[in-house]
Amino acid sequence: MFWTRATASDPASPTARRQARLAALAASALALMLVGVATFSPTWHALEFKTFDVLTGLTAPRRTDLPVVVLAIDEPTFQELQQAWPFPRSLHAALLRRLHDEGAAAVGMDIVFADPSTEAEDAALAQAIAQAAPVVLAATREKIDSGNAAMWMNITPLQRFLDAGADAGDAGVEPDDDFVVRRAPLARDGFALRLAQRAAESWGVRPVLKHFNWIGYRGPRGTFDTRSYYQALEPGLLPDGFFKNKIVLVGRSARTAAELSRSQADLFNSPFGTVGGERLFPGVELQATLVDNYLRGGGLRSVSEGWTLALTALLLPLLLWSNRRLHPAGAAALAAAVVVAIGAASWLLVAQLRLWWPPLLPAAAAVAIYGAAALVGYATMRQRARQTRAMFAQYVPPAVVSRLIAQPELMRLGGEAREVTVMFTDLANFTTLSEQLTAEQTVEVLTGYFNAMTPIVHATGGTVDKFIGDAVMAFWGAPLSDPQHAAHALEAALAMQQAMQPLVADLRARGLPPIHMRIGLHSGRVVVGNVGSEQRFSYTAIGDAVNLAARLEGANKAFGTGILLSGATAALLPPHQAAGLRALDDVIVKGKTEPVRVFTPCGDAEVREASLAALAAFHARDWDAAAPLLDRVLERLPGDAAAARLRERLLAARALPADAPWTPAVALDKL
């Protein structure tokens, strides 16, 4: 009998379920705290930046409608001009005159003219600035370390150039640790911002500039219309009017020129390198990107962190519920779907609304919640498996225990209707034996008996329900279905009778009275499961079939048999087992009206045939035919109690008047 207490250690109890839910909640909260701590690490920032790069690569339009031209100081320029860097300022002056003549809207020189050159060169550039369209010159900041302090120095263009009409703007940017520039400049006097303002004024529109937190890259290197610097100097290389109403940015864009390498070329890493694009990105094109963001609104604004916290708060109960209610595969699929949905939402926000919502934190939170809850669920399942194994291993075969562990749904708690074969055993003369033994010796004999019988039940796929004194109750067909439960039960009964022989021989050798075992078998529908209260329950079988099996065990005494089984069990046996059964009689169970035929195993074919024929004649009231058949059985089995009892009933029935009431079945409680 599976006596168990439904305590906190029992996974099926309400207390255990509450504790499991609290454990899952606590583990998920701890996992979220660890994720929160991880957000402060450099590794986390690197992963988040790479996520930005991937989404940038996926959403970049790779084009712009802003009328902007980049004049790149590149390798072809050095080859054509045969000039060393820095170029003579008169060369820049000639460029500005060309741009002014063609009607450029604004010019941005991403070059810092901080130190004076020769008077003639500086004068030429100042004069060109005074005559040209709006010109914005680059300024920058340099960090100077002195002792224990660090100072920042503003490096601005020569005052004479500013006096000539040029604006100055800080062209500095803030690259991340991987030297990719992702965040918008914080300076209010930024180079790109000033250039965007001057261009808007030149076009005669009110400069309504878009503010943003993150740079919205339009595409990889070369997305903006890029021409070599020298092409704007030499006539005929660019069409007339090419620069009309356009924003022109001039800056370094060389990859390998020795002059630029020695002067720290203005190059950064590109976010497109993460998705297989070109790794380098010129600073002048970065400034063009910023101008585009200001004028066209392509920059990204950050989504409030409150939305991430709110989403995490919603994910917590959802994923905890899925781990508690869904199959592990379903819970994993839901968690994966949540992560995919977060990534898709981040992509849509970038692509459609130009909002940057880092998906890494909510995705990591979803994985952490699922992982923590899954670990708690796994631990709970392992605990349930250990308890189930410990509980069932005493009553069912190891193979059945393993299958129940793998498929716990096969063991439905609370009881279910099953067709099973029930066995009851009892030891005849055990009371007489126990009177001659001490309590310890009695327990020793019973232990040996149970140790011999239990493995036989298990070996045939049976379940030991309970031990009642010297009796054993077992059944076949639960907790796992067994289509051959009747055959296996009879097989066990025969093996158990064989196993009694060495036990009896041992008692005889000790000078003790012999005992023998009686077994009753019956098949029928019962309710099997954990039956009882929440405080105490047992795994057992309940129903009329159980009562009849118990009665058949006791009826062995009247029939003089060791194994008695019902017609319901006999009908379920395979032919080779059914052929070895002897029909004994028909009995009526108390409270029932339909008789039950009872059988016992018999190895004598002549006895089986004569017994069956005698029963048929008895039912037909053919006394003359039945009597010699019973005599033949008694000749083969002298003293057979079943044949003798039926012969006595035959004589009594023959003496009845012809019209007297009579039934061929006998009440089981009168045997």
N, C-alpha and C positions, 0 to 999 in steps of 0.2 A: 504494500500500500504506500503510495507516494505521500507520506505525511510531510507537509511543508508549512512553514509560517510565512504569511504575506507581510513581511517586514520591509524596512528600508533596503535590505540587501536583496530582496526579491524584485527583479526588474519588472515584473507584471503588476506590482502593487502601486496604488496611487501615490504613495510617498516616494517610491523609487522613481516614478515618472516625473514627479515634481523636482526631485533632486537632480535628475538627468537634465531637465529643462534649465534649472538654475546653473548647473555646471556648464552647459552649452553657452548660456548667456555670459557667465563669468569668463569662460575661455575666449569668447568672441570679443568681449570688452578688453581683455588683456591683449589679444591680437591687434585690436584697433590702436591701443596705446603704443604697442611696438611699431606699428606702421607710422603713427604720429611722430615718434622719436626718430624713425628712419628718415622722415622728410627733412631733417636738419643736416643730414649727412651729405658730403660731396658726391657720393655715388648716386644718391637719389636725385640730386640736382642734375647730374650728368644724364641720367635716364630721362628725366623730364625734358631736358633740352633736346635730346635725341627724338623724343616724341614730337616736340615742336618742329624739328627738322623734317620728320617724315610727313606730318600733316602739311607743312609748307610745300614740300615736293608734290604732294597729291592735289593740293588745291590751287597752286600758283597758275594763273591764266597764261603765262608765258607770252604776254603781249601787254601793250599799254596804248591808250589813246591820247596820252599827254604829248603835246608837240615838244619833244625834248631831243637834243642831240648831244652825245658825248664825244668830245674830241680827246682821244686817248694819246698820251705821250708814250708810244709803244716802240717795239723793236724796229718796225719799218721807218718810224720817224727818225730814230737815231741813224739808221742807215742812209736815209735820204738827205738829212740836213748836215750830217757829219759834224755835229756839235756835241760838246761835252756838257754834262749836267753840272750846275744849273744853266739853262739856256740864257743867252743875253736878253735883257729886258726889252730891248728894242724889237726882238722877235715877237714877244708877247704883245708889244704895242702894235706891230703890223697886223697881228691877228685881230686885235680889238677893232682896228680901223675897218678891216674886212667885214667883221660881224656888224659894226655900226652901219656901214654902207648898205648892207643887205637887209637891215631892219630887224635884227634879232630883238626879241622881247626883253631878255635879261641874260647876263653872262655871269657865271660863277666860276671863279678861278680857284680850284682846290689846291692852291699853292700858297705857301706862307712866305710873303715878301717882308721878312722882319729885319733883315740886315741891309744896309745901304750897299749899292754897287757903285759903279763910276757915275759921276755927275751926269754925263750925257745919256747913259742908259736909264737912269732913274727919271731924268727929265722927259725922255721919250715916252716912258710908260705912264708918267703922271699926265702928260698932255693927252695921250690916247684915252686914258680913263675919263678925263674931263670932257672929251668930245663924244665918247661912246655911249651906248645905251646903259641902263642901270647895271653896274658892276658890283659884285659881291666878292670880296677877297677873304681867304681863309685865315682864321686865327686859331690858336691852339693853346694848350696848357702843358707845362712840363713839370715833372716832379723832381725836386732837388732835395737830396738827403744830406743833412749836415749834422753830424754828431748823432744825438738821440732824437732829433726832430726831423720831420719831413715837411717841406714847404712846396706849395704849388705856385708856379709863376706863369702869368698870362703872357703869351707870345703873340703880339699883334702886328699888323702890317705897319710899314713906315707911315708916320703921320702925314707926310707930304702926299701920299696916295689917298689917304682919307680926306685930306683937305681938297684934293682934286675932285672929290665927289663919290669915291668908292665907299661902300658899306663893308663892315667887317662882321664876320660870324664865326662862332666857335665850330670848327669842323671835327672836333674830337668826338669819338664814339667810345662805348664801353663794351669791348669784347668779353665774352665769358672765358672760362679757363681753357676751353678748346679753341679759342681765338675766332669764334663765330660771333658776329654781332647780331643780337636778337632783340634787344630792348631799345626803345626810342631814346634819343638824347634828352637829358634833363635840363640842359641849358636853355634859358629863355631867349638867348641871343644866338641860337644855333645857325650855322651856315646855311643848311637846307631851308630852314624856316624863313630866314631873311630873303633868300633867293626866291622862295615861293611867293612871299609878300610883294617883292619888287616885280615879279612876272605878272601877278594879278593886277597890280596898279598899271603896268604897261599895257595890259589888254583892256584897261578901262573898266574893270569889274571890281566890286567890293571884295576884298580878300577875306572870305569866310573859310578859315583854315580848319581842317579836321585834326583833332587831337587824339592821340593814341598812346598805348603803353608798349606795344610790341610792333616790330617792323613787319609789314606785309610785303614780302618779296614778290615781285611780279614774275620773276623767272630767273634762271641761272645767268651766268655771265654772257653778255651779248644780247640780252633781251631788249635793251634800249638801242636805238639807232646809234651805232658807234662808228665813228670815222677816225682815221689817223690824223694827228695834229698837223702833219705836214700837208695834208690834202687841202686844208683851209688856207694855207699860205700860198700854194702854187696855183696860178690861174688855170682854169680849165679842168681841174680834177673833180670839182663839184659843180653842179648846175648853177647858173645864175639864180639868185633869189632863194637858194637852198635854205638859208637860215632865217627867212622872213617869219616874224612872229613866233619864233621858237626860243625855248630856253636852251642855252648852250652851257654845258659844263666842261671845263678843261681840267685834266688831271692825269697823274701818272697811271699807267696800266701795263707796264712792261713786266714780263715774267722773269727774264734772264739777263737783261742789260746790266753789264758790270757797274755802270755809273749809278744806276738806281739801287743795286744791291749794296753798294758802299754807302748809300745815303738812306738806307732803311725804306725800301720801296713801300708805297701805300697799298698793301695787299692784306686781305683777311681770308679766313676760311669761309667757305660757302655752306649754308645749310643743305644745299642740294648734293653735297658730297656724301651725305648719309644715305641717299637713295640712288647712288651710282652716278651722280653728275660730276661736273668739274669741281675740284676742291677749292681753287682760289677764286677770290672775288675782289676786284679792284675797289679802292676806297672811293674813286670818283663815281662809279656805278652805284655804290652804296648811297652816296649823296643824291644821285638821281632818283633812287628808290624812295628816299625820304621826301624829296620834293613831290614825287608822285603821290605819296601817302598823304601829304598835307593838302594837296590840291584836289585829289580824286577820292580821298577817303579810303584808301586801300589798307591803312594800318589797322592793327588789331587792338581792341580794348579788352581788358581783363574782366572776366566774370567774377562777381563777388564770391569770396570763399564761403559765404553763408549758404549758397546753393549746394556746394559740395557737402557741407555738414548736414544740410537738410536731406540730401539724397542718401548719405550714409545712414542717417537715422531711419529712413524708410527701408533701406536694404537690410538692416539688422533683423527686424521681425520677419521679413519676407524669407530670407535665407535660413533663419532658424526654423521657421515653419516648414520649409521644404525639406530640411534635413530630418525633421521629426516625422513628417507625413508621407514623403515621397520615397520611392525606391532610391538607393544610392546613385544609380545611373541617372535617374530623373533629377535628383538634386544637383548632381554634377552638371547635367545638361542645362538646368536653369541658371546655375552660377556662370557657366560659359556664355549663355545667352545674355546675361546681364553685362558681362565684360564686353561682349561684342556690341551690345546696344550703347554702352558708354562710349566706346570708341567711335561708333557711327554718329552719336550725338555730338561729340567733339568735332568730328569732321564736318558735319552739317553747320555747326555754329561758325566754324572758320570759313567755310566756303560760301555760306549764304548771308550770315549776319556779321561777319568780320569780328567775331568774339572769340577770345582765346580762353577756353576752359580746359585746363590740363586734365587729361583723362587718367593719368597714372594714379593719383590718390584714390578716387572712387573705385577704380578697377582693382587696385591693391587692397582696398578695404573690403570689396566684395569677395576677393579670393581669400583674404584673411578670415572673414566671418565664416565662409563656407569651410575652409580648412580647419578652423578651430572647432566648429560644430561637428564636422565629419570625424575629427579625432575623438571628440567626446562620444559621438555615436558609435565609433569603432570600439572604443573602450567599453562602452555599455554593452555592445554586442558580444565582445569577448567575455565580459563578466557573465552575461546571460548564457553564453555557450558553456562556460565553465560550470555554472550552476546546473544547467540542463544536463550536461554530461555527468556531473556528480550525482544528480538525482536519478536519471534514467539508467545509468550504468549498472545500478543495483537490480534493475528489474527487466531490462531488455538487452538484446545482444549488442555488442559493440558496433556492428555494421548499422543497426537501426539508430543508435545514438549518433553516429557520424552523419547519417542522412538527416536526422532531425536538426542537428546543428547547422547543416548546409541549407536546409529548407524548413525553417521554423514555422512557416505557415501550415505545414502538415499537422501540426499539433495545435488545434484550435482550442483556446482556453474557454471554459464555461460549459463544455459538453456538446456532443453532437451525436446524431443517430448513426449507428454503424451495425452492419451484420458481422457478427463474430461467432467464434466457437469458444464456449466457456468450459473450463475444467475445475472440478472440485475433487480434492483427494482427502483421505482420512486414514489413520492408522488403526486398524482393529487390534484390540487387546493392549493398546498403549496404556490405558488406565491401570491394568493389572501389572504391566511392566514397571510403570513409574512408582507403584507402591513398594517395589523392591529396590528402588534406587534412591540415592540421595538427590537433593535438588541440583547439585552440581553435575551429577551423573546424568540426570534427566536432560539437563541443558546440553550436555555433551552428545547424548544420543540424538537429540533433535537437531543439533548443529550439523552432525554428520549426515543426517537424513536430508536436511535442507541443502547442504553443500552438494549432495549427490543429485538432487532433483532440479535445482535451479539451472545448472548449466545445460541440462537436457531441454528445458523450456526455452532457454535462450538459443540453443543450437538449432531449434526448429522455428525460430522467429516469433516465439511467444513472449508475452509480457506477464511477469509475476505481479499480481494485484496485491495480495496480502498473505501473511501467515497468521492463521487463527489457531492458536494452540499447536496441535500436531497436524493441522490441516493446511493445505495450500490452495489458494484460488489463483488461477491464471486464465488468460484468454489470448486468442490469436485473431488478427485482423485489425488491431489498433495498438499503438497510435498510427502505424502505417497500414495502409490497405494491403490485404493479402488475399488474392482470389482463391488460394488453396488453403484457407485457414482450417477447414475441417480435416483435410488430409494431414496437415502438419500437426494438428492437435492429436489425432489418433496415433501418428508416428511417435509423438512424444510420450503418449500414454503407454505404448508398448515398450519403449526404451526405459521408461521409469520403472515398470514392473521388472524388467531385466535387472535394473540397477539395485532393486531391493534384495536380490539374492545374496550378494556378499555382505550386506548389512545384517540380514537374518542369520547368515552363517556365523558372523562375528558374535552375535548375541548368544547363539547356541554354544559357541566355544567358551563363552564366559559363564555358562550355566544359567542363563536367563531365559525366560519364556519367549517364544517366537512371536513376531508380529507380522501382519501382512497389510498391504495397502489396497484401498478401494478407490476407484476413480469413476467419476460421472462426467459425461460429455454431452453438451447440447448446443445447437447452433440456432441463432435467432437474432432479431434486432434489439439492441440495447442502447442506452445512452452512455457514452464513454467520455471522460474528460475530467477536468479539475472540478470536483464537486465539493461544496462546503461553504464556509463563510470567508470573508476577507481575512479574518484572523487565523483560520485554520481550515485547510482543505486537503483533499487527497485525490489522486488520479485513480479512478475506479470505473467499474461498469455497473449499471443499474438497470433492472428490468425483469420481466417474467422469465426470460431465458436464463438469467442467473439463478433464480429460484429453482427452476426445473433441473438445472445441472446439479445443484446441491441435493435435490431430492433423489436424483438418479444415483448419486454417490451413495446415499443411505440405502437405496433399494438393492444395491449389490448384495447386502446381507441376506435378503429374501431369495434372491435368484442364485446365490452361491457363486457369484462371479467376482472377478477382480476389476473388470472394466465394463461399464454399462453406458451405451450411447443411444441417443434418440434417433427416430426415423428421420428427423430434419437433418441431423449430422450425416447419417448414412446416405441420404439423397445427394449430398454434396461431395461425396467421395469419388475419386476416379475408379474406373472399373476394377482394376487389380486389387484395390483395397476393399471395395464393396463386395467383391466376390468372396472375401475371407470372413464375412460377418455371418453370424447365426442369429436368426430371428427368435426371440424368446417369448414375448407376450405383448399384449396391448394394455396400456395402463391409462387411467384417467387422473389427471392432476386436479387437486382440490381447487374449486373455483372455475374449472374449465368443463366443457361438455364434450369436446372432441378428444377421442382416445389418441394416445401416442404409442407407436410401436417401439419397442426397445430391442437393442441388439448387443451382442458381445462378440469379440474376435474369437474365431474357432478355426483350428487348422485341420479338422476332420471334415472332409467334403460330404461323407455319408451322413454325419450328424447334422450338418447344415441343411442338406436336402430334406432329411426326415423331419427336422424341426419346422421348416417352412411348410411342408405338406401337412403336418399335424395341425399347425395353426389354421391353415386354409380349411381343413376338414372341420375343425372345432368351430370356426366362424359359420360354417354351413350347417352346423348341428348334425354332422355326419359322425356320430359317436363311434360307429363300427369301423370307420376308416381311420379316425384319429387315434384310437386306442393302440392298435398294433404299431403305429408309427412312433408313438411315445415309448412303447416297450422297446422298440429297436434302439431308440436313443439311450434308454437306460441300460440296455445291453452293452452299448459302446462306451457309455459313461456311467458306470454304476454309482448310484447315490447322487446323481445330478439333481440339484435342488430345483432348477427351473422346470425340467421335465416332470419331476415328481409333483410339483405344485400344480402344473397344468393338468396332470392326470387326475389329481384330487378334484379339481374344478370340473373336469369332464364327468367324473362319477357323480358328483353332486348335481350337475345339470341333467344328466341322464335320468336321475331319480325324480326330477320335477315333472309335474303334469304337462301335457302338451301345450295347454293354453296358458301356462304360468309365464309371467314376465321374466325375461332373461337378457343379459347382455354379455357378449364375449369378452369385454374389457373389464379389468379389475381396478378398483380405486387404488391409487398409488399410496395414499396415506394408510391403507389397511395392510400393506405388505410388511 
